[in-house]
Amino acid sequence: MRRLTGYDLSTERLAFQRDIPDRSWPEAKEIARFPALAERTFASHPLTDEQAHGIARLLGTALPSERMDYFVEPFAAP
């Protein structure tokens, strides 16, 4: 499972997260320009604001109004 995450710039704490469903992953991967190698690793992938907004639109959600550092991150399914 992967998530779109946002971290508060001042505290560096997780402040936003949305799951990226498997059915949305191919398009999210294109928006993020995800490197092929990164898909095979369990690592965070930083996003530009433009990429984060694009993935949020794909997921049908809005990003918080405050500025954040955004990533696509792997998470273990519950």
N, C-alpha and C positions, 0 to 999 in steps of 0.2 A: 504494500500500500504506500502511496505517496501523498504528501500534503503540501499545499501552498502555505507557507508560514511567514509571519512578519514579526520582527523583533524591534522593540522600543529602542530608539537611538541613544537615549540617556541612560537607561538601566540595563540594556542588552537582554531584557527578559522577553520571553515569548508573549506577544500581545494579540496575535491573530493567527488562526489556523482554519483551513478548510481541506477536507479530504478531496483528492482527485480520483474520481471513479475510474476503474479500468477502461470503461468505454470512452472516456474523455482523454485518456493518456496519450494516444497517438497525436491528437491535435495540440495538447498542452506541451508535448515534447517539441513539436515544431515551433510553437510560439517562443519557447525558452531556448531554442537552438541548442538543445541538449546534445553534448558530444556522445558519440557511440560508446566510448570507453566508460563514461560516467554512468550509463544505464546498467552496466554490469557491476558497478561498485555500490556500496552502501554509504554514500557520502552526500552531503548537502551541496546543492548547486545554486550559486547566487544568481539573482535576477535583477534586471534593470526595472525601474518603475514602469516603463512601457510594457515589458514582458509580464510583470505581475498584474497589471491592469488587464492585459489581454487574457490571461488565464482566469482571472476573477470573472470577466465577462463570460467566458466559456462555461464557467461553473454557475452562472446566474447569480452572482453575489457582487457586492461592492466592497472595496477596500476601505479601511478606516481613513478618516480625513487627515489624521496626523501622519507625518513622514516616518517611514520605517525602512529597515533593511529586510528585503524579501528573499526567500529561498524556496526551492523545491527540495523537500527532505523525505527520506524513506522512513517509514514507521512500520513496526510489526503490527499485523492485524490482531485485534483483541480476541 
